[in-house]
Amino acid sequence: MSTAIVFYDIPSKLPINAWSPNTWKARYALNFKGIPYRTEWVEYPDIEGLYKAFGIPASATKKDRVTPYYTLPLLRDSSTGAIISESAAIVEYLDATYPDTPRLIPPGTRALHAAFIAAFESQLKAINPFSKPAVNAILSPRSQAFFRETREESLGVTVGDMIPPGEHRASELAVVKDDLGKVDKWMTKGHTFVMGETPTFADFTMSAWIFFLRICLGEDSPEWKELSLWHDGRWGKLVKSFEKYEAVV
């Protein structure tokens, strides 16, 4: 019997394949809920064609607020006929369609989740010098060319020029530490999750980004080891608590 849910993600050269923080948010949710699914891998240049094949609009627009911006994740559920794009919408769909699974956006917290996630992700701008070159390095040649062209167009700098020179790398990482420190102050001391003992979508979002930072810095790098200990070890503990939901199927 075939699996009803197909999850569309962007491949890489990594052993685990999955790398994107935006797709990891939804993948974590599927794994946490225990909902069977299978992954179909889509190279960057093929994402727009996938949307058009399904007859659905782009999930976002580019900076000009007009040009369609085609992104993953995308989820197709053959049991309902639904095709959903964007992680938060996917999680809301899973909460509503599979009510017997753990809920990730508790009733009455949709707006709070949206506000928290927007605030958290606004603190991640300083990771660009580390993340963009790292992503470029792990993609296949087709996706790499697409990624480099589109990112360099939007950022106005080559991916290679984004890499911090040796003497500036520590100071660039210190900015990341300061920004994550602001998030740490929002949290209850001694608690790993935003809303207590049970993780919600806000936690899945944070863990997806910290997991991504681990990829960017290198799991065995001194920089990742340092980051994992920042703020009383909050970030290392967070990503560790989600290891059980890292299956890629």
C-alpha positions as CSV (number, residue, x, y, z in Angstrom):
1,M,0.0,0.0,0.0
2,S,1.5,3.4,-1.0
3,T,2.0,6.2,1.5
4,A,-0.6,8.9,1.2
5,I,1.7,11.8,2.0
6,V,4.5,12.9,-0.2
7,F,6.9,15.5,1.2
8,Y,8.9,17.5,-1.3
9,D,12.4,18.6,-0.2
10,I,15.7,19.9,-1.7
11,P,18.5,17.3,-1.9
12,S,22.2,17.8,-1.0
13,K,25.5,15.9,-1.0
14,L,25.1,15.3,2.8
15,P,24.6,11.7,4.0
16,I,21.3,12.7,5.6
17,N,20.4,14.6,2.3
18,A,17.9,17.0,4.1
19,W,19.4,20.3,5.1
20,S,17.0,23.2,4.6
21,P,15.7,24.7,7.9
22,N,12.4,25.6,6.2
23,T,11.7,22.0,5.2
24,W,13.1,20.6,8.5
25,K,10.4,22.5,10.3
26,A,7.7,20.5,8.6
27,R,9.7,17.2,8.5
28,Y,10.2,17.4,12.3
29,A,6.4,17.8,12.5
30,L,5.7,14.7,10.4
31,N,8.1,12.6,12.4
32,F,6.9,14.0,15.8
33,K,3.3,13.2,14.9
34,G,4.3,9.7,13.6
35,I,2.4,10.3,10.3
36,P,3.8,8.0,7.5
37,Y,5.2,9.8,4.5
38,R,7.8,9.5,1.8
39,T,10.2,12.2,0.4
40,E,10.5,13.2,-3.2
41,W,13.7,15.2,-3.9
42,V,13.4,18.3,-6.1
43,E,16.4,20.3,-7.4
44,Y,16.2,24.0,-7.1
45,P,15.6,24.7,-10.8
46,D,12.7,22.3,-10.8
47,I,10.6,23.7,-8.0
48,E,8.7,26.3,-10.1
49,G,7.8,23.5,-12.6
50,L,6.5,21.4,-9.7
51,Y,4.1,24.2,-8.6
52,K,2.9,24.7,-12.1
53,A,2.4,20.9,-12.6
54,F,0.2,20.9,-9.5
55,G,-1.6,24.1,-10.7
56,I,-0.9,26.0,-7.4
57,P,0.4,29.6,-6.9
58,A,3.8,30.4,-5.5
59,S,3.9,30.5,-1.7
60,A,5.6,33.8,-1.6
61,T,6.9,36.7,-3.7
62,K,10.4,38.1,-4.2
63,K,11.5,41.4,-2.6
64,D,9.6,43.4,-5.3
65,R,6.4,41.8,-3.8
66,V,5.3,41.0,-7.3
67,T,7.5,38.3,-8.8
68,P,6.5,34.7,-7.7
69,Y,8.9,33.0,-5.4
70,Y,8.6,29.2,-5.5
71,T,9.9,27.4,-2.4
72,L,9.8,24.1,-0.6
73,P,8.6,22.4,1.5
74,L,5.5,21.2,-0.4
75,L,3.2,18.4,0.9
76,R,0.7,16.4,-1.1
77,D,-1.8,14.3,0.7
78,S,-3.5,11.8,-1.7
79,S,-6.1,10.8,1.0
80,T,-7.6,14.3,0.9
81,G,-6.3,15.7,-2.4
82,A,-4.6,18.6,-0.5
83,I,-1.4,20.2,-1.7
84,I,0.1,22.5,0.9
85,S,3.1,24.8,0.7
86,E,5.1,26.6,3.4
87,S,5.9,24.9,6.8
88,A,3.5,26.8,9.0
89,A,0.6,26.0,6.7
90,I,1.7,22.4,6.5
91,V,1.7,22.1,10.3
92,E,-1.7,23.7,10.6
93,Y,-3.0,21.3,8.0
94,L,-1.6,18.3,9.8
95,D,-3.0,19.5,13.1
96,A,-6.5,19.9,11.6
97,T,-6.5,16.7,9.4
98,Y,-4.8,14.3,11.8
99,P,-6.4,15.4,15.2
100,D,-5.4,12.1,16.9
101,T,-1.7,13.1,16.6
102,P,0.0,15.6,19.0
103,R,-1.0,19.1,18.2
104,L,1.9,21.5,17.4
105,I,0.0,24.8,17.4
106,P,-2.2,24.6,20.5
107,P,-5.7,26.2,20.2
108,G,-5.6,30.0,20.6
109,T,-1.8,30.3,19.9
110,R,-1.7,30.7,16.1
111,A,-1.0,34.4,16.3
112,L,1.4,34.0,19.1
113,H,3.3,31.3,17.2
114,A,3.5,33.5,14.1
115,A,4.7,36.5,16.1
116,F,7.4,34.4,18.0
117,I,8.7,32.8,14.8
118,A,8.9,36.1,13.0
119,A,10.8,37.6,15.9
120,F,13.1,34.6,16.2
121,E,13.9,34.5,12.5
122,S,14.6,38.3,12.5
123,Q,17.5,37.5,14.8
124,L,19.2,35.2,12.2
125,K,20.4,37.8,9.6
126,A,24.0,37.5,10.9
127,I,24.2,33.9,9.9
128,N,24.3,34.7,6.1
129,P,28.1,34.9,5.8
130,F,28.2,31.4,7.2
131,S,25.1,29.9,5.7
132,K,25.1,30.9,2.1
133,P,28.6,29.6,1.2
134,A,27.9,26.4,3.2
135,V,24.7,25.7,1.3
136,N,26.4,26.4,-2.0
137,A,29.0,23.8,-1.2
138,I,26.6,21.0,-0.4
139,L,24.2,21.3,-3.3
140,S,24.3,19.4,-6.6
141,P,25.8,21.2,-9.6
142,R,22.3,22.1,-11.0
143,S,21.0,23.4,-7.8
144,Q,24.3,25.1,-6.9
145,A,24.2,27.2,-10.1
146,F,20.6,28.2,-9.5
147,F,21.3,29.0,-5.8
148,R,24.3,31.0,-6.6
149,E,22.7,33.1,-9.3
150,T,19.5,33.9,-7.4
151,R,21.2,34.6,-4.1
152,E,23.9,36.8,-5.6
153,E,21.2,38.7,-7.5
154,S,19.2,39.4,-4.4
155,L,22.1,40.1,-2.0
156,G,24.3,42.0,-4.5
157,V,27.5,40.1,-3.5
158,T,29.0,36.8,-4.7
159,V,28.7,33.8,-2.5
160,G,32.5,33.5,-2.3
161,D,32.8,37.1,-1.1
162,M,30.4,36.4,1.7
163,I,32.8,34.1,3.6
164,P,34.3,36.1,6.5
165,P,38.1,36.4,6.3
166,G,39.9,34.5,9.0
167,E,40.5,37.5,11.3
168,H,36.8,38.6,11.0
169,R,35.2,35.2,11.4
170,A,35.2,35.3,15.2
171,S,33.7,38.7,15.3
172,E,31.0,37.7,12.8
173,L,30.2,34.7,15.0
174,A,30.0,37.0,18.0
175,V,27.2,38.9,16.3
176,V,25.3,35.6,15.9
177,K,25.8,34.9,19.6
178,D,24.5,38.3,20.6
179,D,21.4,37.9,18.5
180,L,20.7,34.4,19.8
181,G,21.3,35.8,23.3
182,K,18.3,38.1,22.8
183,V,16.1,35.0,22.1
184,D,17.5,33.3,25.1
185,K,16.3,36.2,27.3
186,W,12.7,35.6,26.0
187,M,12.8,32.0,27.3
188,T,12.3,30.6,30.8
189,K,15.6,29.7,32.4
190,G,16.1,26.0,32.8
191,H,13.3,25.2,30.2
192,T,14.2,23.8,26.8
193,F,10.9,24.6,25.1
194,V,8.8,27.7,24.7
195,M,5.6,26.5,26.3
196,G,6.8,24.2,29.0
197,E,7.6,20.5,28.8
198,T,6.1,19.7,25.4
199,P,7.5,21.1,22.2
200,T,5.4,23.2,19.8
201,F,5.9,24.5,16.4
202,A,8.0,27.4,17.8
203,D,10.5,24.9,19.1
204,F,10.5,22.9,15.9
205,T,11.4,26.2,14.1
206,M,14.2,27.1,16.4
207,S,15.7,23.6,16.3
208,A,15.5,23.5,12.5
209,W,17.6,26.6,12.3
210,I,20.1,25.5,14.9
211,F,20.4,22.1,13.1
212,F,21.1,24.1,10.0
213,L,23.7,26.2,11.8
214,R,25.4,22.9,12.8
215,I,25.5,21.9,9.1
216,C,26.9,25.3,8.2
217,L,29.7,25.4,10.8
218,G,30.5,21.7,10.7
219,E,29.4,19.3,13.4
220,D,32.9,18.6,14.5
221,S,34.1,22.2,14.3
222,P,35.2,24.2,17.3
223,E,32.7,26.9,16.3
224,W,29.7,24.5,16.5
225,K,31.0,23.1,19.8
226,E,31.2,26.7,21.1
227,L,27.8,27.6,19.8
228,S,26.2,24.5,21.4
229,L,27.4,25.8,24.8
230,W,26.2,29.4,24.4
231,H,23.6,30.6,26.9
232,D,23.9,27.8,29.4
233,G,23.9,25.2,26.5
234,R,20.4,26.1,25.4
235,W,21.1,25.6,21.7
236,G,23.0,22.3,22.0
237,K,20.3,21.0,24.3
238,L,17.5,22.1,22.0
239,V,18.9,20.3,18.9
240,K,19.8,17.3,21.0
241,S,16.1,17.0,22.1
242,F,15.0,16.8,18.5
243,E,17.4,14.1,17.4
244,K,14.7,11.5,17.7
245,Y,12.7,13.3,15.0
246,E,15.5,13.5,12.5
247,A,14.4,10.5,10.3
248,V,14.5,11.1,6.6
249,V,12.3,8.7,4.7
